Amino acid sequence: SSEQTFQAIALQPVVIQIDLKEVKSKKIAYATVELPESVEFYSKKFPNIREQKSLKVNLEKKMEEFDFYSVVIQANHSGIKNIKIKFYNSDQKQVSEKQMRIDFTMQSKAKVGTYES
């Protein structure tokens, strides 16, 4: 499949960008972002968000102004994780679905170049 796999570091906040350009013609009202096991939403301002497995994002106003919508997530384990994004119109009908594959790896200290003396 033409599905792209993104690389990310586990145990660190990662910004994922949801492409709105592809669905601009579809009169999108909102989207849901669904996370798999051991991946959670991340927010300093709203720490409780990490308890949610699904996030509803109102896009009606944003569709005209923005090409992307960003969500911050964090994985607690390494491995390939699939994040589902479902787009809905104002009649609550699902009109599109997208999946993002992210390969989370544990970062070794050597890679970062921080050497503890």
Sequence and secondary structure as in RCSB ss.txt:
>XXXX:A:sequence
SSEQTFQAIALQPVVIQIDLKEVKSKKIAYATVELPESVEFYSKKFPNIREQKSLKVNLEKKMEEFDFYSVVIQA
NHSGIKNIKIKFYNSDQKQVSEKQMRIDFTMQSKAKVGTYES
>XXXX:A:secstr
    EEEEETTS EEEEEE GGGGGG   EEEEE  TTEEE  SS GGGGG SEEEEE TTHHHH SEEEEEEEE
SS EEEEEEEEEE TTS EEEEEEEEEEEE   HHHHT    
